Amino acid sequence: MSGNAIHVTPDLLVRFDKPGPRYTSYPTAPEWKEKFGEPEYRLALADAARRPDEPLSVYVHIPFCHERCIYCGCNVVVTEKEGVADQYLSYVERELEMAARALGKRRDVAQLHWGGGTPTYLDVPQIRRLFGAITRRFRLSADAEIALEVDPRVTSREQLLALRELGFNRVSMGVQDLDLAVQRAITRYQTEAETTGVYEWAREAGFRGINFDLVYGLPFQNLESWQQTVESVIRLRPDRLAVYSYAHVPWIRPHQKWIPQESLPLGRDKFELFAAAREKLLAAGYLAIGMDHFALPEDELSHAVAERRVHRNFMGYTVVPASEMIGFGTSSIGEIGGCYAQNHVKLSRYYESIDQGQLPTARGFSLSQDDLIRRYLIRRLMCDFHLDTRQIEERFNIRYDEYFAAEEAALREFYDTGFLARDNGEIVVLPLGQAFIRNVAMVFDAYLKKPEGHRQFSRTV
């Protein structure tokens, strides 16, 4: 067995492979309320405006795709209708203007990210139009991370050159799995040649960072073909990889019902897929970042891990110091002014709100002091696999062992199992526990303890 391997027994999977949040936020999205609307979001923006010198992170959602992949959990609009993107951009421009006014002098941006959907659904003139709409209202810092997600099946060399000319410096490519049987099952056909071609165009254009997304737990995946996909990806040497667990949530995404339950690798079979990818990536020189990211040693994310300054937001693991994020477009999420705010998912509702002169807030959540403490603690565990309880005490003026007495009692099982170690005021997540980091974080989730807190989540492994 390789030194990079994690030995997870069937007993551990039976005990700990259970539904649980991914903790891209805390409190998690199921706890957000529709009674949090436009007035509450405006108050959050007004609060953020009081910190004019702090940089922001900006996310823009482009929801359009040419076709639906049935495994997908994103909020997308499948259309070939002419003019739909131009109409959408006109509304995003109006939302940008309203939010910029509410933020007053706070206009500096350290991170800009376009997600989807498929951002490269936009043609080059539309790409330039959206970028111009943003930069007329916000100032991108000289060292800003400017990134977007691309689908190699629909992305052209012309688009990548235009994006690079505008200042985009990172690109994330969906790969998922190169095996044809898996692609057929998820209705996403993408050849290795297509992936390689777009990767080479991005390198030629001068992107400083290229990320690949892989997904394990997809229908009909098996260890042999999955390892071939991982090896093919390693040969290209992207700067970062995200190896995501497939979230089968047909009660939320009805189109996933087309995937036969019996075709999904579960339990030990699913974990072995992740373990194999992890082992191969570490052997190839990548460093593990958080629960599902990997980066080359020279990548800035790897440097940040060593210094414990990795941050986690709705765009994944990042080194960007922006503490607050604002989202634009349908379904986008902001994290600002001590609140979360999410836009309407449906285009019609999004358009209707903006036509009424309102920011298109559908729901959100105002965080309490307890939420802020627990969010900080969970993020540090998810980013660092480490927690300094003395730092928690100093930052929030609490006594850790008193405040979290019940949680420490619940953690005893994790200490005894070899997931965690504690040395004075430091809690360290050991390699075995890193595979179950979502379970560790769940111990500190106050909402899971409430009778109404038992939400339906994807499985933790």
Secondary structure, 3 states (H helix, E strand, C coil): CCCCCCCCCHHHHHHHCCECCCCCCCCCHHHCECCCCHHHHHHHHHHHHCCCCCCEEEEEEECEECCCCCCCCCCCEECCCCCHHHHHHHHHHHHHHHHHHHCCCCCEEEEEEEEECCHHHCCHHHHHHHHHHHHCCCEEEEEEEEEEEECCCCCCHHHHHHHHHHCCCEEEEEEECCCHHHHHHHCCCCCHHHHHHHHHHHHHHCCCEEEEEEEECCCCCCHHHHHHHHHHHHHHCCCEEEEEECCCCCCCCHHHHHCCHHHCCCHHHHHHHHHHHHHHHHHCCCEEECCCEEECCCCHHHHHHHCCCCEEECCEEECCCCCEEEEECCCCEEEECCEEEEECCCHHHHHHHHHCCCCCEEEEEECCHHHHHHHHHHHHHHHHCEEEHHHHHHHHCCCHHHHCHHHHHHHHHHHHHCCEEEECCEEEECHHHHCCHHHHHHCCCHHHHCHHHCCCCCECC
